[in-house]
């Protein structure tokens, strides 16, 4: 009875609110990006897909996982491996799109003359399709054919099928793979920021003090956004896989695993709102610029 009360409280007071927040944030961001003309380019297409998969992840938790637990529905639990598949697919799509966004920014700064040929509208849409096809195919093979991730009453959360193969898939196919991708993302972002800082120092003698202050502010937003998003995803991976090994308290394990897995997508959306003035102004119903400056394109 106490265990049942714990999972009910965890779902009602933690998972339900954070998944609701993640759904509202990311679907609103997705709508805003579709409406804003200044996002009608490669970075905007990638950002829209980022918000889409984050929104799908949060909505799946909100509309399937939470009702399944609160209602203790046997049929939904029996089909929970499909819910687990969708959640893992959305998570891995989110990581891969983050990688594409980092590469987009890297190319814009390091090879600006080739950037528009590499990340033109056609190539960007092809890249997005390839990400969905590749990530979807791998996810189907790993999480629908070889193994399942399903709701287990004993652990009160989603877990991989209990076998040596699935344990290896969970460790190498999920944690190690995604941790390596997130580490690469952070490395690419750091290199991009270094290049932007070098560029700003070179042109600082040719621009006004006001423009230079504006450029410095833009650099800081870019630095904070990229490091924050990469750090949040890496922290979530570390807590999810290591906290259960060192802590036995149910609430500590819950917030380090289940809650963190949902919260990372809500935080991802929050970071976009905080560090993108155009989105923030749109959401606050303020006037937004129709065009982006050349430096905005570079920082995108």
C-alpha positions as CSV (number, residue, x, y, z in Angstrom):
1,X,0.0,0.0,0.0
2,X,2.9,2.4,0.8
3,X,4.6,1.7,-2.5
4,X,1.3,2.3,-4.4
5,X,0.9,5.6,-2.5
6,X,4.5,6.6,-3.4
7,X,4.1,6.1,-7.1
8,X,0.7,7.8,-7.1
9,X,2.2,10.8,-5.3
10,X,5.3,10.9,-7.5
11,X,3.1,10.9,-10.6
12,X,0.4,13.3,-9.3
13,X,2.7,15.9,-7.8
14,X,5.8,15.7,-10.0
15,X,5.5,13.9,-13.3
16,X,2.0,15.3,-14.2
17,X,3.0,19.0,-13.6
18,X,6.4,18.7,-15.4
19,X,5.0,16.8,-18.4
20,X,2.2,19.4,-18.6
21,X,4.7,22.2,-18.5
22,X,6.9,20.5,-21.1
23,X,3.9,20.0,-23.4
24,X,2.7,23.6,-23.2
25,X,6.2,25.1,-23.6
26,X,7.3,23.0,-26.6
27,X,4.0,23.1,-28.5
28,X,3.9,26.8,-28.0
29,X,7.5,27.2,-29.2
30,X,6.7,25.0,-32.2
31,X,3.7,27.2,-33.1
32,X,5.8,30.4,-32.6
33,X,8.6,29.2,-34.9
34,X,6.1,28.3,-37.6
35,X,4.7,31.9,-37.4
36,X,7.9,33.8,-37.1
37,X,9.4,34.8,-40.5
38,X,12.8,35.2,-38.9
39,X,13.0,31.4,-38.4
40,X,12.3,30.6,-42.0
41,X,15.8,29.1,-42.6
42,X,17.8,26.1,-41.7
43,X,18.2,26.9,-38.0
44,X,14.4,27.5,-37.8
45,X,13.6,24.2,-39.4
46,X,15.8,22.3,-37.0
47,X,14.5,24.3,-34.0
48,X,10.9,23.5,-35.0
49,X,11.7,19.8,-35.1
50,X,13.5,20.1,-31.8
51,X,10.3,21.6,-30.2
52,X,8.2,18.9,-32.0
53,X,10.0,15.9,-30.5
54,X,10.3,17.5,-27.1
55,X,6.5,18.2,-27.2
56,X,5.8,14.7,-28.3
57,X,7.9,13.3,-25.4
58,X,6.1,15.4,-22.8
59,X,2.7,14.8,-24.3
60,X,3.2,11.0,-24.3
61,X,4.0,11.2,-20.6
62,X,1.0,13.5,-19.9
63,X,-1.6,11.6,-21.9
64,X,-0.4,7.9,-21.5
65,X,2.1,7.3,-18.7
66,X,0.4,9.5,-16.0
67,X,-3.2,8.2,-16.6
68,X,-1.8,4.6,-16.8
69,X,-0.3,5.0,-13.3
70,X,-3.0,7.0,-11.7
71,X,-5.8,4.8,-13.0
72,X,-3.7,1.6,-12.5
73,X,-5.0,0.5,-15.9
74,X,-4.0,-3.1,-16.7
75,X,-4.5,-2.8,-20.5
76,X,-2.4,0.3,-20.7
77,X,0.4,-1.4,-18.7
78,X,0.2,-4.4,-21.0
79,X,0.8,-2.1,-24.0
80,X,3.3,0.1,-22.2
81,X,6.2,-1.1,-24.3
82,X,4.8,1.0,-27.2
83,X,4.7,4.0,-24.9
84,X,8.4,3.2,-23.9
85,X,9.3,3.0,-27.6
86,X,7.8,6.4,-28.4
87,X,9.5,8.0,-25.4
88,X,12.9,6.6,-26.3
89,X,12.5,7.5,-30.0
90,X,11.6,11.1,-29.1
91,X,14.5,11.4,-26.7
92,X,17.0,10.1,-29.3
93,X,15.6,12.3,-32.0
94,X,16.0,15.2,-29.6
95,X,19.7,14.4,-29.1
96,X,20.3,13.9,-32.8
97,X,18.6,17.2,-33.7
98,X,20.7,19.0,-31.1
99,X,23.7,17.6,-32.9
100,X,22.5,18.9,-36.2
101,X,21.8,22.3,-34.7
102,X,25.4,22.4,-33.3
103,X,26.8,21.5,-36.7
104,X,24.7,24.2,-38.3
105,X,26.1,26.8,-36.0
106,X,29.7,25.4,-36.4
107,X,29.5,25.7,-40.2
108,X,27.9,29.2,-40.1
109,X,30.9,30.4,-38.1
110,X,33.9,28.4,-39.4
111,X,32.9,28.2,-43.1
112,X,30.5,31.1,-43.6
113,X,31.0,31.3,-47.4
114,X,30.0,27.6,-47.8
115,X,27.3,27.7,-45.1
116,X,24.3,28.7,-47.3
117,X,25.2,26.0,-49.8
118,X,25.5,23.3,-47.1
119,X,22.5,24.3,-45.1
120,X,20.2,25.6,-47.8
121,X,16.4,24.9,-47.5
122,X,16.6,21.7,-49.6
123,X,19.6,20.2,-47.8
124,X,18.2,21.1,-44.4
125,X,14.9,19.3,-45.1
126,X,16.8,16.3,-46.5
127,X,18.9,16.3,-43.3
128,X,15.8,16.4,-41.1
129,X,14.2,13.5,-43.0
130,X,17.4,11.4,-42.8
131,X,17.6,12.0,-39.0
132,X,14.0,10.8,-38.6
133,X,14.6,7.8,-40.9
134,X,17.9,6.7,-39.4
135,X,17.0,7.3,-35.7
136,X,13.5,5.7,-36.2
137,X,15.0,2.6,-37.9
138,X,17.6,2.1,-35.2
139,X,15.0,2.7,-32.5
140,X,12.6,0.2,-34.0
141,X,15.3,-2.5,-34.3
142,X,16.6,-2.0,-30.7
143,X,13.5,-1.1,-28.8
144,X,10.7,-3.0,-30.7
145,X,12.4,-6.0,-32.2
146,X,15.4,-6.9,-30.0
147,X,14.1,-5.5,-26.6
148,X,11.2,-3.7,-25.0
149,X,11.1,-0.9,-22.5
150,X,7.9,-1.4,-20.5
151,X,6.2,-0.4,-17.3
152,X,7.3,-2.6,-14.4
153,X,5.2,-2.6,-11.2
154,X,8.2,-3.6,-9.1
155,X,10.2,-0.5,-10.1
156,X,7.2,1.7,-10.7
157,X,8.7,3.0,-14.0
158,X,9.7,2.0,-17.5
159,X,12.5,-0.6,-17.6
160,X,14.2,-2.8,-20.2
161,X,13.4,-6.4,-20.6
162,X,15.3,-8.5,-18.0
163,X,18.0,-10.1,-20.2
164,X,21.7,-9.8,-20.8
165,X,21.1,-8.6,-24.4
166,X,18.7,-5.9,-23.2
167,X,21.1,-4.9,-20.4
168,X,23.8,-4.3,-23.0
169,X,21.4,-2.4,-25.3
170,X,20.3,-0.2,-22.3
171,X,24.0,0.5,-21.4
172,X,25.7,0.7,-24.8
173,X,22.8,1.5,-27.1
174,X,21.2,4.1,-24.9
175,X,23.6,5.6,-22.3
176,X,27.0,5.3,-23.9
177,X,25.7,6.2,-27.3
178,X,23.8,9.3,-26.2
179,X,26.5,10.4,-23.7
180,X,29.1,10.3,-26.5
181,X,26.8,12.4,-28.8
182,X,26.1,14.9,-26.1
183,X,29.9,15.2,-25.4
184,X,30.4,15.8,-29.1
185,X,27.7,18.5,-29.1
186,X,29.3,20.3,-26.3
187,X,32.7,20.2,-28.0
188,X,31.3,21.6,-31.2
189,X,29.5,24.4,-29.4
190,X,32.7,25.3,-27.5
191,X,34.7,25.5,-30.7
192,X,31.9,27.6,-32.3
193,X,31.9,30.1,-29.4
194,X,35.7,30.3,-29.5
195,X,35.5,31.2,-33.2
196,X,32.8,33.8,-32.6
197,X,34.9,35.5,-29.9
198,X,37.9,35.7,-32.3
199,X,35.7,37.2,-35.0
200,X,34.3,39.8,-32.6
201,X,37.8,40.9,-31.6
202,X,38.9,41.3,-35.2
203,X,35.9,43.5,-36.2
204,X,35.6,45.4,-32.9
205,X,37.8,48.2,-34.2
206,X,35.4,48.8,-37.1
207,X,32.1,48.9,-35.3
208,X,30.6,51.4,-32.8
209,X,30.6,50.8,-29.1
210,X,26.9,50.2,-29.1
211,X,27.1,47.6,-31.8
212,X,30.0,46.0,-29.9
213,X,28.0,45.7,-26.7
214,X,25.2,44.2,-28.7
215,X,27.5,41.7,-30.2
216,X,28.9,40.8,-26.8
217,X,25.4,40.3,-25.4
218,X,24.6,38.0,-28.4
219,X,27.8,36.0,-27.7
220,X,26.8,35.5,-24.1
221,X,23.3,34.3,-25.0
222,X,24.8,31.9,-27.5
223,X,27.3,30.6,-24.9
224,X,24.7,30.2,-22.2
225,X,22.2,28.5,-24.4
226,X,24.6,26.0,-25.9
227,X,26.4,25.1,-22.7
228,X,23.1,25.0,-20.7
229,X,21.4,22.6,-23.2
230,X,24.4,20.3,-23.5
231,X,25.0,20.3,-19.7
232,X,21.3,19.5,-19.0
233,X,21.3,16.5,-21.3
234,X,24.6,15.2,-20.0
235,X,23.5,15.7,-16.4
236,X,20.2,13.9,-17.0
237,X,22.1,10.9,-18.6
238,X,24.5,10.7,-15.6
239,X,21.8,10.9,-13.0
240,X,19.6,8.4,-14.7
241,X,22.2,5.7,-14.9
242,X,24.3,6.3,-11.8
243,X,22.0,7.6,-9.0
244,X,20.2,4.2,-8.7
245,X,23.6,2.5,-8.1
246,X,24.6,4.8,-5.2
247,X,21.2,5.7,-3.6
248,X,18.4,3.6,-2.2
249,X,16.0,6.4,-1.1
250,X,13.0,6.1,-3.4
251,X,12.5,9.8,-3.8
252,X,16.1,10.5,-4.6
253,X,16.1,7.7,-7.2
254,X,12.8,9.0,-8.6
255,X,14.0,12.6,-9.1
256,X,17.3,11.4,-10.5
257,X,15.7,9.1,-13.0
258,X,12.0,9.3,-13.9
259,X,11.6,13.0,-13.1
260,X,14.9,13.9,-14.8
261,X,13.9,12.1,-18.0
262,X,10.7,14.1,-18.3
263,X,12.1,17.4,-17.0
264,X,15.0,17.6,-19.5
265,X,12.6,18.2,-22.3
266,X,10.7,20.9,-20.4
267,X,14.0,22.6,-19.5
268,X,15.0,22.3,-23.2
269,X,12.0,24.3,-24.2
270,X,12.5,26.8,-21.3
271,X,16.1,27.4,-22.5
272,X,14.8,28.2,-26.0
273,X,12.4,30.8,-24.6
274,X,15.0,32.4,-22.4
275,X,17.8,32.7,-25.0
276,X,15.7,33.6,-28.1
277,X,14.3,37.1,-27.8
278,X,12.2,36.7,-31.0
279,X,10.3,33.7,-29.5
280,X,9.9,35.4,-26.2
281,X,8.5,38.6,-27.7
282,X,6.1,36.5,-29.9
283,X,4.9,34.6,-26.9
284,X,4.4,37.9,-25.0
285,X,2.5,39.3,-28.0
286,X,5.2,42.0,-28.6
287,X,6.3,43.2,-32.0
288,X,9.0,41.1,-33.6
289,X,11.3,41.8,-36.4
290,X,10.5,40.2,-39.7
291,X,14.1,39.8,-40.8
292,X,17.2,38.6,-39.1
293,X,20.5,40.4,-39.3
294,X,23.6,38.8,-40.8
295,X,25.0,38.3,-37.3
296,X,21.8,36.6,-36.2
297,X,22.2,34.2,-39.1
298,X,25.8,33.5,-38.0
299,X,24.8,32.9,-34.4
300,X,22.0,30.6,-35.7
